[in-house]
């Protein structure tokens, strides 16, 4: 099959200015093939451009820079459609969906088919931020993690969340956050793979995690995996739901019960009036104390939304998160 090894693009654009996308594509077949790619506007089905690579040998990869002039305004859903070319027709077709938006503040990154928004900085540290969503107990249990920007009911956006990310960026961190709904359970490997890519391929010296609500459910479980002791430098979970109602079969839904397996430094932000998370975050904290890792519990005022409210001792989310990420305690 044909594989996308790299897809970097500016998430934000300015209308009628040049927009460039960097990609690298690989021939995964055991024969020499031609490869075709098409960039399509999902809203209008308008083809924005095409590329053809002729005579690509087995295992060979081809880099390219794709440049276009954007005429639209507002948010634009795009798709990169690609596959093997046979008689001028695509076969074994694959697609990557991503979104660009009028603005100037961030870029995009696609790894193993999953698109990420990326707020860049000049340092060698980054934070992966996962926001709210939900979970299902039916068929294949999983947590779903909503993207920050999405114009329907599955929407994690708030001005306070965006401000939090931008302030982390201004504090010297690269920030990555999922660009579409990501699914997660105890068998998921995409987060570990992405963290390894950031450290081993892109050269980041430190990778930190931030998880809010259902995103915190994922992070609370991920930091218990053995690899986390080596590759996750610290994590913050806020209003994380770590003990779900009966019927959710996957271990990710009950990470408070296994928190003694914590592998890295962790700050727990627990809103005292949040019925979804508070009691079970206390249980997580008590069990995690057995791990021998540095762990801190910070109690928060009011309910689930920690982005608007301060802690009981008057601190705001940015201050507490930076304390965790900049600490040398292990």
VOLUM-898187 format. One record per residue (C-alpha): x, y, z; residue number from 1; chain; residue in one letter. Coordinates in Angstrom, 3 decimals, m for minus. Example, Ala and Ser with C-alpha at 12.3 -4.5 7.8 and 13.67 -1.06 7.14 Angstrom:
<atoms>
[[12.300 m4.500 7.800] 1 "A" "a"]
[[13.670 m1.060 7.140] 2 "A" "s"]
</atoms>
This chain:
<atoms>
[[0.000 0.000 0.000] 1 "A" "x"]
[[0.972 3.656 m0.240] 2 "A" "x"]
[[1.958 5.312 3.065] 3 "A" "x"]
[[2.139 8.949 4.127] 4 "A" "x"]
[[5.336 9.317 6.179] 5 "A" "x"]
[[5.105 13.075 6.701] 6 "A" "x"]
[[2.387 15.678 6.220] 7 "A" "x"]
[[3.117 19.142 7.623] 8 "A" "x"]
[[0.986 22.130 6.724] 9 "A" "x"]
[[0.078 25.555 8.135] 10 "A" "x"]
[[m3.190 25.161 9.997] 11 "A" "x"]
[[m3.810 28.900 9.696] 12 "A" "x"]
[[m3.741 30.807 6.403] 13 "A" "x"]
[[m4.413 34.235 4.966] 14 "A" "x"]
[[m6.752 34.423 1.946] 15 "A" "x"]
[[m5.072 35.027 m1.426] 16 "A" "x"]
[[m1.638 34.288 m0.022] 17 "A" "x"]
[[0.576 31.315 m0.851] 18 "A" "x"]
[[m0.021 28.193 1.284] 19 "A" "x"]
[[2.543 25.364 1.309] 20 "A" "x"]
[[2.244 21.769 2.464] 21 "A" "x"]
[[5.234 19.475 3.002] 22 "A" "x"]
[[4.731 15.751 2.497] 23 "A" "x"]
[[6.676 12.535 2.108] 24 "A" "x"]
[[5.058 9.444 0.622] 25 "A" "x"]
[[6.316 5.840 0.473] 26 "A" "x"]
[[5.689 2.888 m1.820] 27 "A" "x"]
[[4.826 m0.036 0.458] 28 "A" "x"]
[[4.217 m2.466 m2.389] 29 "A" "x"]
[[6.766 m5.077 m3.473] 30 "A" "x"]
[[6.729 m3.723 m7.031] 31 "A" "x"]
[[7.504 m0.425 m8.758] 32 "A" "x"]
[[4.346 1.700 m9.020] 33 "A" "x"]
[[3.071 5.134 m9.947] 34 "A" "x"]
[[1.552 7.152 m7.083] 35 "A" "x"]
[[m1.211 9.753 m7.389] 36 "A" "x"]
[[m2.374 12.351 m4.854] 37 "A" "x"]
[[m5.309 14.767 m4.978] 38 "A" "x"]
[[m6.131 17.663 m2.636] 39 "A" "x"]
[[m9.903 18.244 m2.365] 40 "A" "x"]
[[m12.104 20.813 m0.629] 41 "A" "x"]
[[m14.612 18.650 1.286] 42 "A" "x"]
[[m17.295 21.355 1.327] 43 "A" "x"]
[[m17.346 22.016 m2.427] 44 "A" "x"]
[[m15.701 18.813 m3.775] 45 "A" "x"]
[[m13.402 21.177 m5.659] 46 "A" "x"]
[[m10.051 19.626 m6.580] 47 "A" "x"]
[[m7.314 21.979 m5.390] 48 "A" "x"]
[[m4.432 20.211 m7.063] 49 "A" "x"]
[[m2.783 16.895 m7.854] 50 "A" "x"]
[[0.641 15.268 m7.787] 51 "A" "x"]
[[1.984 12.209 m9.599] 52 "A" "x"]
[[5.137 10.249 m8.798] 53 "A" "x"]
[[6.204 7.967 m11.639] 54 "A" "x"]
[[8.138 4.724 m11.238] 55 "A" "x"]
[[8.534 4.647 m7.443] 56 "A" "x"]
[[10.551 1.582 m6.428] 57 "A" "x"]
[[9.503 m0.772 m3.586] 58 "A" "x"]
[[10.248 0.855 m0.224] 59 "A" "x"]
[[11.236 4.141 m1.869] 60 "A" "x"]
[[9.908 7.409 m0.430] 61 "A" "x"]
[[9.366 10.685 m2.254] 62 "A" "x"]
[[9.396 14.151 m0.631] 63 "A" "x"]
[[7.482 17.090 m2.065] 64 "A" "x"]
[[6.385 20.639 m1.307] 65 "A" "x"]
[[2.809 21.391 m2.417] 66 "A" "x"]
[[2.057 25.076 m2.908] 67 "A" "x"]
[[m1.326 26.666 m3.584] 68 "A" "x"]
[[m3.083 30.038 m3.417] 69 "A" "x"]
[[m6.008 29.963 m0.958] 70 "A" "x"]
[[m9.018 31.978 m2.065] 71 "A" "x"]
[[m11.484 30.971 0.653] 72 "A" "x"]
[[m12.301 32.593 3.950] 73 "A" "x"]
[[m13.163 31.105 7.346] 74 "A" "x"]
[[m12.599 27.375 8.084] 75 "A" "x"]
[[m11.945 24.938 5.214] 76 "A" "x"]
[[m12.160 21.111 5.467] 77 "A" "x"]
[[m9.632 19.459 3.162] 78 "A" "x"]
[[m8.849 15.885 2.169] 79 "A" "x"]
[[m5.651 14.415 0.768] 80 "A" "x"]
[[m6.685 11.419 m1.371] 81 "A" "x"]
[[m3.911 9.100 m2.544] 82 "A" "x"]
[[m3.156 5.623 m3.842] 83 "A" "x"]
[[m1.513 3.576 m6.568] 84 "A" "x"]
[[m2.130 4.776 m10.140] 85 "A" "x"]
[[m3.183 2.148 m12.670] 86 "A" "x"]
[[m4.342 3.288 m16.118] 87 "A" "x"]
[[m4.843 6.819 m14.756] 88 "A" "x"]
[[m7.146 5.488 m11.998] 89 "A" "x"]
[[m6.411 5.379 m8.254] 90 "A" "x"]
[[m6.570 1.965 m6.601] 91 "A" "x"]
[[m6.220 1.029 m2.903] 92 "A" "x"]
[[m7.382 4.558 m2.146] 93 "A" "x"]
[[m6.648 6.134 1.244] 94 "A" "x"]
[[m7.663 9.533 2.619] 95 "A" "x"]
[[m6.447 11.967 5.271] 96 "A" "x"]
[[m8.913 14.648 6.407] 97 "A" "x"]
[[m7.708 17.882 8.000] 98 "A" "x"]
[[m8.870 21.442 8.426] 99 "A" "x"]
[[m7.280 24.819 7.827] 100 "A" "x"]
[[m8.642 28.072 9.092] 101 "A" "x"]
[[m8.146 31.764 8.468] 102 "A" "x"]
[[m5.702 33.108 11.035] 103 "A" "x"]
[[m2.028 33.159 11.864] 104 "A" "x"]
[[m1.250 31.257 15.014] 105 "A" "x"]
[[m0.611 27.563 14.423] 106 "A" "x"]
[[0.399 24.756 12.056] 107 "A" "x"]
[[m0.575 21.144 11.511] 108 "A" "x"]
[[1.140 17.771 11.739] 109 "A" "x"]
[[m0.101 14.356 10.599] 110 "A" "x"]
[[1.507 11.206 12.006] 111 "A" "x"]
[[0.358 7.668 11.186] 112 "A" "x"]
[[m2.806 9.092 9.638] 113 "A" "x"]
[[m3.837 11.101 12.718] 114 "A" "x"]
[[m3.935 14.898 12.297] 115 "A" "x"]
[[m2.689 17.190 15.078] 116 "A" "x"]
[[m2.809 20.935 15.538] 117 "A" "x"]
[[0.588 22.308 16.525] 118 "A" "x"]
[[1.344 25.608 18.248] 119 "A" "x"]
[[5.078 26.017 17.768] 120 "A" "x"]
[[7.771 27.459 20.008] 121 "A" "x"]
[[11.563 27.617 19.957] 122 "A" "x"]
[[12.204 25.191 22.821] 123 "A" "x"]
[[12.771 21.433 22.852] 124 "A" "x"]
[[9.833 20.707 25.157] 125 "A" "x"]
[[6.243 20.009 24.169] 126 "A" "x"]
[[2.840 19.326 25.693] 127 "A" "x"]
[[0.167 17.058 24.235] 128 "A" "x"]
[[m3.236 18.490 25.239] 129 "A" "x"]
[[m6.345 16.282 25.180] 130 "A" "x"]
[[m9.735 17.821 25.999] 131 "A" "x"]
[[m13.234 16.613 26.832] 132 "A" "x"]
[[m15.429 14.072 25.113] 133 "A" "x"]
[[m17.233 10.984 26.368] 134 "A" "x"]
[[m17.238 7.220 26.455] 135 "A" "x"]
[[m19.190 4.198 25.294] 136 "A" "x"]
[[m19.685 0.801 26.903] 137 "A" "x"]
[[m21.223 m0.800 23.821] 138 "A" "x"]
[[m19.458 m3.199 21.433] 139 "A" "x"]
[[m15.872 m1.933 21.624] 140 "A" "x"]
[[m15.568 0.256 24.746] 141 "A" "x"]
[[m13.547 3.420 24.292] 142 "A" "x"]
[[m13.214 7.035 25.332] 143 "A" "x"]
[[m13.668 9.579 22.584] 144 "A" "x"]
[[m11.627 12.783 22.741] 145 "A" "x"]
[[m13.062 15.788 20.940] 146 "A" "x"]
[[m10.936 18.318 19.061] 147 "A" "x"]
[[m10.661 21.859 20.355] 148 "A" "x"]
[[m12.119 23.327 17.154] 149 "A" "x"]
[[m15.245 21.778 15.669] 150 "A" "x"]
[[m18.505 23.427 14.681] 151 "A" "x"]
[[m21.015 20.845 15.862] 152 "A" "x"]
[[m22.197 19.340 19.134] 153 "A" "x"]
[[m18.931 17.404 19.562] 154 "A" "x"]
[[m17.071 20.583 20.377] 155 "A" "x"]
[[m14.427 21.057 23.051] 156 "A" "x"]
[[m13.785 24.717 22.226] 157 "A" "x"]
[[m13.940 27.582 24.675] 158 "A" "x"]
[[m12.068 30.863 24.657] 159 "A" "x"]
[[m10.533 29.921 28.023] 160 "A" "x"]
[[m9.123 26.649 26.644] 161 "A" "x"]
[[m7.634 28.373 23.632] 162 "A" "x"]
[[m6.136 31.061 25.870] 163 "A" "x"]
[[m4.644 28.328 28.090] 164 "A" "x"]
[[m2.925 26.715 25.078] 165 "A" "x"]
[[m1.611 30.022 23.747] 166 "A" "x"]
[[m0.261 30.946 27.190] 167 "A" "x"]
[[1.532 27.577 27.398] 168 "A" "x"]
[[3.017 28.321 23.986] 169 "A" "x"]
[[4.115 31.780 25.121] 170 "A" "x"]
[[5.714 30.111 28.148] 171 "A" "x"]
[[8.062 28.270 25.783] 172 "A" "x"]
[[6.320 24.972 24.963] 173 "A" "x"]
[[5.253 23.460 21.676] 174 "A" "x"]
[[1.618 22.326 22.001] 175 "A" "x"]
[[m0.024 19.458 20.108] 176 "A" "x"]
[[m3.765 18.728 20.215] 177 "A" "x"]
[[m5.939 16.352 18.198] 178 "A" "x"]
[[m7.563 17.839 15.109] 179 "A" "x"]
[[m10.478 15.381 14.951] 180 "A" "x"]
[[m12.181 12.949 17.337] 181 "A" "x"]
[[m9.649 10.372 18.559] 182 "A" "x"]
[[m10.723 7.062 20.135] 183 "A" "x"]
[[m8.833 5.633 23.116] 184 "A" "x"]
[[m8.936 2.519 25.272] 185 "A" "x"]
[[m6.438 0.277 27.064] 186 "A" "x"]
[[m5.268 m1.309 23.800] 187 "A" "x"]
[[m4.649 2.002 22.008] 188 "A" "x"]
[[m1.077 2.663 20.885] 189 "A" "x"]
[[m1.450 5.963 18.963] 190 "A" "x"]
[[m0.476 8.154 21.915] 191 "A" "x"]
[[2.649 6.138 22.699] 192 "A" "x"]
[[3.588 6.085 18.999] 193 "A" "x"]
[[3.175 9.854 18.733] 194 "A" "x"]
[[5.248 10.463 21.868] 195 "A" "x"]
[[8.012 8.213 20.498] 196 "A" "x"]
[[7.879 10.114 17.210] 197 "A" "x"]
[[8.232 13.446 19.010] 198 "A" "x"]
[[11.230 12.298 21.035] 199 "A" "x"]
[[13.008 9.860 18.748] 200 "A" "x"]
[[12.322 11.388 15.319] 201 "A" "x"]
[[11.667 15.093 15.937] 202 "A" "x"]
[[14.199 15.535 18.739] 203 "A" "x"]
[[12.046 16.861 21.586] 204 "A" "x"]
[[13.924 16.513 24.855] 205 "A" "x"]
[[10.805 16.463 27.043] 206 "A" "x"]
[[7.185 15.499 26.388] 207 "A" "x"]
[[4.450 16.389 28.885] 208 "A" "x"]
[[0.739 15.556 28.850] 209 "A" "x"]
[[m2.358 17.564 29.759] 210 "A" "x"]
[[m5.740 15.855 29.983] 211 "A" "x"]
[[m9.080 17.451 30.822] 212 "A" "x"]
[[m12.276 15.483 31.520] 213 "A" "x"]
[[m12.421 12.517 29.071] 214 "A" "x"]
[[m9.004 13.563 27.777] 215 "A" "x"]
[[m7.882 13.224 31.384] 216 "A" "x"]
[[m9.351 9.715 31.448] 217 "A" "x"]
[[m6.946 8.789 28.664] 218 "A" "x"]
[[m3.937 10.504 30.246] 219 "A" "x"]
[[m4.656 8.998 33.696] 220 "A" "x"]
[[m4.397 5.525 32.181] 221 "A" "x"]
[[m1.513 6.272 29.779] 222 "A" "x"]
[[0.820 7.371 32.601] 223 "A" "x"]
[[0.418 3.906 34.149] 224 "A" "x"]
[[1.934 2.119 31.127] 225 "A" "x"]
[[5.530 0.916 31.628] 226 "A" "x"]
[[6.952 3.002 28.752] 227 "A" "x"]
[[5.777 6.212 30.488] 228 "A" "x"]
[[8.660 6.072 32.974] 229 "A" "x"]
[[11.067 6.599 30.084] 230 "A" "x"]
[[9.177 8.830 27.645] 231 "A" "x"]
[[6.556 10.906 29.528] 232 "A" "x"]
[[8.301 13.557 31.624] 233 "A" "x"]
[[5.217 14.724 33.537] 234 "A" "x"]
[[1.449 15.025 33.255] 235 "A" "x"]
[[m1.474 17.074 34.517] 236 "A" "x"]
[[m5.008 15.668 34.715] 237 "A" "x"]
[[m7.912 18.011 35.438] 238 "A" "x"]
[[m11.507 16.972 36.173] 239 "A" "x"]
[[m10.475 13.549 34.857] 240 "A" "x"]
[[m13.154 10.879 35.081] 241 "A" "x"]
[[m11.193 7.936 36.477] 242 "A" "x"]
[[m14.026 5.708 37.740] 243 "A" "x"]
[[m17.000 5.319 35.404] 244 "A" "x"]
[[m20.396 3.725 36.132] 245 "A" "x"]
[[m20.787 m0.088 36.025] 246 "A" "x"]
[[m20.930 m1.526 32.525] 247 "A" "x"]
[[m17.787 0.053 31.105] 248 "A" "x"]
[[m15.607 m3.015 30.626] 249 "A" "x"]
[[m12.284 m1.536 29.566] 250 "A" "x"]
[[m9.621 m0.860 32.255] 251 "A" "x"]
[[m9.224 2.732 31.021] 252 "A" "x"]
[[m12.508 3.554 32.764] 253 "A" "x"]
[[m11.230 2.519 36.208] 254 "A" "x"]
[[m7.672 3.861 36.372] 255 "A" "x"]
[[m8.178 5.056 39.968] 256 "A" "x"]
[[m8.100 1.393 41.015] 257 "A" "x"]
[[m4.697 0.792 39.390] 258 "A" "x"]
[[m3.009 4.140 40.104] 259 "A" "x"]
[[m0.277 2.424 42.113] 260 "A" "x"]
[[1.177 1.703 38.660] 261 "A" "x"]
[[1.882 5.414 38.048] 262 "A" "x"]
[[5.171 5.774 36.106] 263 "A" "x"]
[[5.886 9.532 36.063] 264 "A" "x"]
[[5.344 12.850 37.850] 265 "A" "x"]
[[1.655 13.761 38.021] 266 "A" "x"]
[[m0.433 16.720 39.151] 267 "A" "x"]
[[m4.120 16.032 39.828] 268 "A" "x"]
[[m6.542 18.957 39.642] 269 "A" "x"]
[[m9.703 17.962 41.504] 270 "A" "x"]
[[m12.713 20.351 41.590] 271 "A" "x"]
[[m14.370 19.836 44.969] 272 "A" "x"]
[[m17.912 20.273 43.624] 273 "A" "x"]
[[m17.512 18.093 40.543] 274 "A" "x"]
[[m19.687 15.016 40.978] 275 "A" "x"]
[[m18.111 13.381 37.918] 276 "A" "x"]
[[m14.548 13.338 39.176] 277 "A" "x"]
[[m13.742 14.562 42.696] 278 "A" "x"]
[[m14.177 11.456 44.899] 279 "A" "x"]
[[m12.438 9.184 42.415] 280 "A" "x"]
[[m9.546 11.573 41.861] 281 "A" "x"]
[[m8.962 11.394 45.616] 282 "A" "x"]
[[m8.898 7.600 45.323] 283 "A" "x"]
[[m6.487 7.850 42.390] 284 "A" "x"]
[[m4.229 10.114 44.438] 285 "A" "x"]
[[m4.188 7.765 47.452] 286 "A" "x"]
[[m3.397 4.719 45.328] 287 "A" "x"]
[[m0.782 6.592 43.281] 288 "A" "x"]
[[1.104 7.469 46.464] 289 "A" "x"]
[[2.127 3.802 46.553] 290 "A" "x"]
[[3.967 4.179 43.225] 291 "A" "x"]
[[6.892 6.128 44.645] 292 "A" "x"]
[[6.512 8.768 41.942] 293 "A" "x"]
[[6.029 12.470 42.664] 294 "A" "x"]
[[2.322 13.230 42.816] 295 "A" "x"]
[[0.470 16.362 43.886] 296 "A" "x"]
[[m3.234 16.941 44.487] 297 "A" "x"]
[[m4.548 20.471 43.865] 298 "A" "x"]
[[m8.158 21.036 44.904] 299 "A" "x"]
[[m10.186 23.383 42.716] 300 "A" "x"]
[[m13.188 25.609 43.288] 301 "A" "x"]
[[m16.656 25.035 41.852] 302 "A" "x"]
[[m17.461 22.427 39.220] 303 "A" "x"]
[[m16.058 20.624 36.209] 304 "A" "x"]
[[m14.692 23.609 34.216] 305 "A" "x"]
[[m11.234 24.327 35.636] 306 "A" "x"]
[[m10.416 26.824 32.878] 307 "A" "x"]
[[m12.686 29.511 34.323] 308 "A" "x"]
[[m12.243 28.866 38.038] 309 "A" "x"]
[[m9.211 29.126 40.369] 310 "A" "x"]
[[m7.861 26.594 42.841] 311 "A" "x"]
[[m8.884 26.728 46.498] 312 "A" "x"]
[[m5.666 28.625 47.247] 313 "A" "x"]
[[m6.357 31.167 44.485] 314 "A" "x"]
[[m4.071 29.932 41.695] 315 "A" "x"]
[[m5.044 29.580 38.052] 316 "A" "x"]
[[m4.616 26.608 35.747] 317 "A" "x"]
[[m1.625 27.966 33.840] 318 "A" "x"]
[[0.362 28.556 37.047] 319 "A" "x"]
[[m0.297 25.040 38.353] 320 "A" "x"]
[[0.455 23.371 35.011] 321 "A" "x"]
[[3.746 25.242 34.627] 322 "A" "x"]
[[4.741 24.255 38.162] 323 "A" "x"]
[[4.334 20.611 37.147] 324 "A" "x"]
[[6.051 20.855 33.767] 325 "A" "x"]
[[9.004 22.889 35.017] 326 "A" "x"]
[[9.618 20.900 38.187] 327 "A" "x"]
[[12.617 18.604 38.350] 328 "A" "x"]
[[10.964 16.356 40.953] 329 "A" "x"]
[[10.574 12.723 39.862] 330 "A" "x"]
</atoms>
